[in-house]
Amino acid sequence: MTSYQGEGLGGSFLKATIKYILDYFDVDEIVLSITRDNIGAKKFYMKHGFSDSGLIDAEFDEEIYSYKL
């Protein structure tokens, strides 16, 4: 099986998703949660403009990241 990791596909998809949200929804922020030990996801989202809000999702014990539109 071919691995596409590191090819920029995730970043391209994320940019397209953000554009879609901007085009079709009246929101000023995108919020997501990441498990505390998923360092790769944290680096990925921060590289693409998300920031750690410093908040924790108490139900799932995950860190909340946000992207201001």
GUTI-957291 format. One record per residue: residue number from 1; z, x, y of N, C-alpha, C, CB in turn. Coordinates in steps of 0.02 Angstrom, whole numbers. Last residue first. Glycine has a CB too. Layout:
<rs>
(NUM; (Z; X; Y); (Z; X; Y); (Z; X; Y); (Z; X; Y)) ...
</rs>
This chain:
<rs>
(69; (613; -573; 1641); (543; -586; 1657); (533; -590; 1732); (520; -651; 1624)) (68; (715; -464; 1553); (708; -504; 1614); (635; -512; 1631); (747; -472; 1673)) (67; (775; -467; 1397); (716; -444; 1434); (708; -491; 1493); (651; -442; 1388)) (66; (920; -416; 1303); (882; -463; 1344); (825; -427; 1380); (928; -497; 1394)) (65; (1025; -421; 1157); (980; -385; 1202); (939; -435; 1241); (933; -336; 1161)) (64; (1179; -424; 1078); (1130; -463; 1115); (1091; -417; 1162); (1165; -520; 1154)) (63; (1228; -379; 913); (1224; -361; 983); (1167; -400; 1017); (1214; -285; 991)) (62; (1316; -486; 798); (1258; -447; 817); (1259; -434; 893); (1192; -483; 797)) (61; (1397; -575; 724); (1420; -508; 740); (1361; -461; 755); (1462; -481; 682)) (60; (1365; -707; 711); (1331; -661; 666); (1352; -588; 676); (1256; -666; 676)) (59; (1452; -768; 803); (1438; -801; 738); (1409; -751; 688); (1389; -859; 749)) (58; (1453; -689; 917); (1514; -692; 875); (1499; -722; 806); (1567; -734; 910)) (57; (1353; -578; 981); (1346; -645; 951); (1403; -650; 900); (1275; -656; 918)) (56; (1410; -488; 1120); (1406; -492; 1047); (1399; -565; 1027); (1469; -459; 1014)) (55; (1348; -396; 1263); (1377; -455; 1231); (1367; -452; 1156); (1347; -521; 1260)) (54; (1278; -299; 1322); (1349; -286; 1314); (1385; -343; 1280); (1380; -271; 1380)) (53; (1143; -309; 1330); (1182; -350; 1377); (1256; -334; 1375); (1171; -423; 1363)) (52; (1026; -185; 1326); (1087; -208; 1293); (1129; -246; 1344); (1127; -148; 1262)) (51; (858; -233; 1367); (920; -195; 1380); (978; -227; 1344); (934; -192; 1456)) (50; (683; -205; 1345); (743; -244; 1333); (804; -200; 1349); (746; -269; 1259)) (49; (571; -121; 1357); (598; -154; 1416); (659; -198; 1406); (547; -194; 1446)) (48; (531; -51; 1245); (486; -102; 1272); (519; -146; 1325); (462; -146; 1215)) (47; (635; 29; 1211); (573; 62; 1231); (525; 13; 1264); (539; 94; 1169)) (46; (722; -70; 1167); (737; -35; 1229); (674; 1; 1256); (795; 14; 1220)) (45; (660; -103; 1045); (664; -152; 1099); (680; -120; 1166); (717; -205; 1083)) (44; (671; 23; 975); (607; -11; 985); (610; -58; 1045); (587; -49; 922)) (43; (809; 48; 971); (765; 95; 1006); (698; 61; 1022); (753; 157; 962)) (42; (849; -64; 894); (877; -54; 961); (831; -8; 1001); (948; -25; 957)) (41; (781; -39; 774); (765; -98; 814); (790; -91; 886); (795; -161; 782)) (40; (847; 80; 734); (775; 79; 745); (754; 20; 788); (739; 77; 679)) (39; (979; 40; 712); (964; 86; 767); (890; 85; 784); (986; 158; 749)) (38; (1065; -72; 656); (992; -66; 657); (969; -25; 717); (958; -136; 657)) (37; (1199; -101; 657); (1179; -39; 625); (1103; -28; 624); (1204; -37; 554)) (36; (1213; -226; 719); (1242; -166; 750); (1216; -101; 721); (1317; -168; 743)) (35; (1068; -327; 727); (1127; -304; 691); (1149; -237; 717); (1113; -300; 615)) (34; (1025; -410; 876); (1009; -356; 829); (1074; -336; 793); (977; -294; 866)) (33; (952; -549; 961); (1010; -513; 935); (988; -465; 881); (1064; -562; 908)) (32; (877; -589; 1120); (876; -582; 1047); (938; -545; 1025); (812; -545; 1024)) (31; (799; -673; 1254); (861; -647; 1225); (852; -643; 1149); (922; -692; 1243)) (30; (710; -667; 1402); (704; -673; 1329); (766; -640; 1300); (637; -640; 1302)) (29; (706; -755; 1557); (736; -704; 1514); (722; -720; 1441); (813; -700; 1527)) (28; (659; -860; 1626); (665; -798; 1663); (695; -742; 1622); (707; -810; 1724)) (27; (535; -985; 1586); (598; -950; 1573); (599; -886; 1614); (606; -935; 1496)) (26; (433; -1093; 1551); (464; -1079; 1616); (534; -1049; 1603); (469; -1144; 1659)) (25; (294; -1049; 1448); (363; -1071; 1455); (391; -1050; 1523); (407; -1042; 1399)) (24; (165; -996; 1441); (178; -1064; 1416); (248; -1090; 1426); (161; -1067; 1346)) (23; (155; -866; 1492); (102; -913; 1504); (121; -986; 1489); (42; -895; 1464)) (22; (271; -800; 1443); (260; -807; 1515); (208; -861; 1532); (237; -740; 1545)) (21; (243; -807; 1305); (302; -841; 1333); (294; -851; 1408); (366; -799; 1318)) (20; (128; -726; 1302); (125; -796; 1281); (184; -835; 1310); (125; -801; 1203)) (19; (184; -603; 1341); (132; -635; 1382); (127; -709; 1366); (64; -600; 1372)) (18; (268; -581; 1231); (297; -588; 1298); (247; -622; 1345); (318; -519; 1326)) (17; (170; -568; 1131); (220; -621; 1127); (252; -634; 1195); (274; -604; 1075)) (16; (104; -453; 1171); (67; -516; 1167); (114; -575; 1165); (21; -517; 1106)) (15; (209; -361; 1158); (179; -373; 1223); (141; -438; 1225); (132; -315; 1242)) (14; (228; -370; 1018); (282; -389; 1063); (254; -403; 1133); (335; -334; 1066)) (13; (105; -319; 971); (124; -387; 956); (179; -412; 1003); (148; -392; 883)) (12; (116; -188; 1019); (61; -231; 1041); (77; -304; 1029); (-4; -212; 1005)) (11; (229; -145; 948); (230; -147; 1021); (176; -191; 1048); (223; -77; 1049)) (10; (178; -153; 817); (237; -192; 837); (241; -199; 912); (300; -159; 810)) (9; (73; -59; 819); (59; -130; 809); (117; -174; 830); (43; -142; 736)) (8; (92; 77; 826); (92; 39; 888); (79; -35; 881); (41; 67; 934)) (7; (107; 148; 711); (39; 142; 737); (35; 102; 802); (-5; 109; 685)) (6; (229; 148; 648); (215; 202; 694); (146; 200; 725); (225; 267; 659)) (5; (171; 75; 499); (228; 92; 541); (211; 152; 584); (290; 106; 498)) (4; (81; 41; 408); (57; 40; 477); (114; 55; 525); (27; -28; 493)) (3; (41; 99; 249); (95; 88; 297); (65; 91; 368); (152; 140; 289)) (2; (-41; 28; 110); (-47; 66; 172); (11; 48; 219); (-114; 53; 206)) (1; (0; 42; -59); (0; 0; 0); (0; 45; 62); (61; -48; 0)) 
</rs>
